[in-house]
Each structure stands twice: as C-alpha cells, then as structure tokens.
Amino acid sequence: MIKSYPIKELLSNVPILHEVVVNGWVKTFRSNRFIALNDGSTINNIQCVVDFEQFDEELLKQIATGAALKISGTLVESQGKGQNVEIQVKDIFVHGSADPETYPIQPKKHSLEFLREKAHLRVRTNTFAAVMRVRSALSFAVHQYFRDNGFYYVHTPIITGSDAEGAGEMFRVSTLDPKNPPVTEEGNVDYKEDFFGKETNLTVSGQLEAETYAMGLGKVYTFGPTFRAENSNTSRHLAEFWMIEPEVAFNDLDANMDLAEDFIKNVINYILDNCKEDLEFLEKRLLDEEKSKPQIERSEMALLEKLRFVSENNFKRVSYTEAIDILRNCKPNKKKKFKYSIDEWGADLQSEHERFLVEKHFKCPVILFDYPAKIKAFYMRLNEDGNTVRAMDILFPGIGEIVGGSQREERLDVLKEKIETLGIDEKELWWYLDLRKFGTAVHSGFGLGFERLVLFATGMGNIRDVIPFPRTPQNAEF
C-alpha cells in the first residue's frame, strides 16, 4: 500500500521518483491539467499534473476549487516555475465535490468582513490557515515553556460565584425559567432555587483559584477560556477569549517581571524558529495591506522585525510615576495630539500613551510598575506609600498593553480592609481570605490574553480574525 504523505513532508524531504498518495482540497485547476492542492499542513500547495486525455471527462468536471481529492502518482522534479517538485498524476478519487456556483471561497481576494460571515470555511484561505497554524504553535509553546520551568497546569472553574476583576460585566449561568423565575418576598429573583443555590457566572479569570493552588504546588498556570459581557464592539475585544495565567508562590514583583519577560521572549522565539513560512506570508500580506494606508498609519516595523524587536531587546522597566512625567512633558501631549491628554498623576493610561512610550520614547518593550491603587484591582499588594500597588503591565509596539500582573496582597488585615472599602462581600471570598490565615507568603502572577498575543504575532488588525469562531456583541454564530 502506497503511503499517504502530508504536503509539507512531500515538499521538504521525500525523494523524487517516489510513488505517493496525497489528500487535500483543490485551490485551483488550470487548463484541465494543473491542480494546486493543499491539505492545511503548509502555506504551500503542491502541483499535480494531469494528462487529461487519460482521464474520464466527467471525473475532470468534478475537480473545482474547494473539492476534496485523493491523488496517487509519482513525485518528480518540477518542469515549471514556482515549485521544486510536482506529482505526475496516475489516479484521482473525488472525496467530495464543491459546486463553483455556490462555494464561497473562490480563488480571488475576499474581505476579512466577508470571511467572518463564512467562519466555518475561512480557514481554507491562505491567511486564516497561516494564522491558525501560528496560533497552534504558540499554544504548544506556552505549555512547553511552563512544563520546562517546573509549573503545574491547573484547570480552574468555568462557572464561578466570584468576580476576580470586580468589573461586574459577567455572563449569568442559570437554569431558572426566565419567564417565570422564583422570587423572594422582596420581589427579587430567588437564586437559592437555582441549580447551584446561588448566583453564578462564567469566569472572567482563573486567577483567584490559581492562587490557591500556587500556595500548595508552588508554581502553577491556567490556560483556558474566559468571558466578559462587555458591550465593546472594537477590534481589540471579544466576549469569549483564552487567558494564560501563571501564579508563583514566594515570587515578588521583580521575579514576576522576570518571569513574564522570559516567557514572552521564549514563545515568540519558538514561532520564529518553527513558523517561518507562515510568518513570511503574513508579513507580505501586511505590507500589501498597508500600501493602501496613509504613511502615518503604517507600521514602523515589518512583522518579523517587530517579533525580533521583542525577542532580542531587554524590556525597559519604568515606574508609573516616571511614565506620567514623560507623557505629561512629551510633544504630542503638549501639542494636544493625544485623544486623551495627560494632565495629572492617577490617569488611567490609554493605548495611545502606551504605544508612545514603547515606539517613540524608549524604542523597546516596556514594563510599567507601581500603579495608583485606585485604578487597579483589590488583590494587588499595597505599597508602603499607601497610594500605589505592586502592579505591572507589559507594553508592546503596535498593540499597547499585552500583559497585566501584580504581586498579590498577602497580608490578611490589608486585604480585608481593601475588600470592605470596595464593598465586596467578604463571605463570597472566605476561601481566598483563608490563604492569608494559613501559611500566607509573598506570591505573584500575571494574565496574558492569548488572542492579543496571536494578534501581535500574526500582524492581523482585528482580534476576531485570530480566534476560530469569534463571540462578540450580537454575534454567536457557528
């Protein structure tokens, strides 16, 4: 029986004059003679040359863009330009045809908006196949990094009764009849009658639960789906996305920054080493796309240059206070070029400020630390000044913030005071407070939105194009 090969293997190391079998989808069929076949294993197609006089005309009519074929033949040195090898076809089996009148992914340029409406088929385009292969490689690199560095993978709950961020923008989980729910004497929905006996939601973060496991296993990470019911119809927001969240016992903020920088450089180096052809294709795509933009809106760096910029440069560590001084006195702020002007300490930085610091001022990735307590979450460790917390954000070129993390507040009295000030119900977090009662210790962690990382790594402009089936306001198709 002749071996079936992935196209990637055929193009790279299978000797010529081999009898081979290949399966894939037709990209194009030219002159009733040249089939460009792709199976998803590589950005490159393999050319299959048909002697049409040797094949039934009815069979050849079924070979159209999108059709799935099994082709048997001899791998030979290519006579034409654009490929080193090709298959001289001996036999064709049609797994499934694709009517050219109705198959929507024809060999022409499609807009990304159109392809979002065809999310079940868009992975057959070169762009989305390349993006999803890079996404897969990054996902593998994440697990490999943590495994190699002694972390344990923890699956934190998808359904939770706590709101880690205190944002309140959560998806409710309930089995109650929405048309006739049970009510209390006060007329409120009685969640004691619900499946879990209390109000529950889809998680916004696995951090709090991961902290509990770090305080027993030492080094843990989560990598799973999280949900925000935030009505943000932007190119940077999703209602369902994946989060990477390591938590480490006995790590302070400096060790946390070291970990985040090393982790990011490692996973980016992995794709630079293992996704060369896909990244080169995505870089060319980005350069072509930017030709239609005004010069001022174009990226200063090409995709591969931007990735190396992050992997090869030390991240500059700057306090929030120092960053505010830089921003307050910079030309764009003084000349009112920022959409949000920086006037005083305590301002919540916007993407335009973050990008200025990275791309214009420091010209390297930046880690900001020691933020005002008022703009950060309750679990972040309060500094001795009483005004700032041991928080850190990592800023990237072209994207702004990509990582947010902190040293966690390990002191029971301080944590209880912060919870009370924010009006959070202490009873809901009794288990979290227990960590501070029994063997408390310094510990730290961070969160990285995986899609933001894929967005940066692929050069795509919209976060909906780096996840297989995006979930956004008014859209839960597929």
FENKA-V189281 format. One record per run of one state. SS is the DSSP state (alpha for helix, beta for strand, coil for the rest). FROM is the first residue (numbers start at 1). LEN is the number of residues. Records with the same first field share a line. If there is no record, write none. Layout:
SS = FROM-LEN ; FROM-LEN
This chain:
coil = 1-3 ; 5-2 ; 13-5 ; 31-3 ; 39-7 ; 50-2 ; 55-2 ; 62-6 ; 78-7 ; 97-15 ; 117-5 ; 125-1 ; 149-3 ; 154-5 ; 161-11 ; 174-9 ; 184-5 ; 190-1 ; 194-6 ; 203-4 ; 218-1 ; 228-12 ; 250-3 ; 275-1 ; 291-4 ; 298-5 ; 313-3 ; 330-1 ; 335-16 ; 363-3 ; 376-4 ; 381-1 ; 383-5 ; 397-3 ; 409-3 ; 422-4 ; 438-5 ; 459-4 ; 466-6 ; 473-2 ; 476-3
beta = 4-1 ; 18-13 ; 34-5 ; 46-4 ; 68-10 ; 85-12 ; 152-2 ; 159-2 ; 172-2 ; 183-1 ; 189-1 ; 200-3 ; 219-9 ; 240-10 ; 316-4 ; 366-7 ; 380-1 ; 382-1 ; 388-9 ; 400-9 ; 443-7 ; 472-1 ; 475-1
alpha = 7-6 ; 52-3 ; 57-5 ; 112-5 ; 122-3 ; 126-23 ; 191-3 ; 207-11 ; 253-22 ; 276-15 ; 295-3 ; 303-10 ; 320-10 ; 331-4 ; 351-12 ; 373-3 ; 412-10 ; 426-12 ; 450-9 ; 463-3
